Amino acid sequence: MVEINKKNQKLEDAVYVSWEESEREWGTRPDGFSLHITEENYEAFKKNYWIGMPSEVPDEYSRPAGSPTKVKISGDLYNKIKKTENGLRFHDERSLVRDNKLVFIGRRSGWVPTNENEN
């Protein structure tokens, strides 16, 4: 079944991953999210990220938080991600959600707005 968003755009399947930043002596905080076409793309994205990190733990770094979650995304966002090697990082989802370019179809894990998991 093809899903259509509120703007009559076809929605494509994607994988959403929440990220957090860890800073020595300050703790952790939300650090955006990444979108991937498949979970395999996410695993490759994560592997490449860690390969680029120093061998010693830096004072500040980002890491995935929670588990990958299936989402629906607009065709233009899908094409933008498809042009990358394994996915894209974003720092604020509000405009994508507001513009119906990112639609959550299940529960998320990781950093989630406090009112989202109510019910």
PyMOL commands that set and color helices and strands:
alter all, ss='L'
color gray80, all
select helices_A, chain A and resi 39-51+75-82+94-98
alter helices_A, ss='H'
color red, helices_A
select strands_A, chain A and resi 3-4+10-23+27-36+60-74+88-90+102-104
alter strands_A, ss='S'
color yellow, strands_A
deselect
rebuild
show_as cartoon
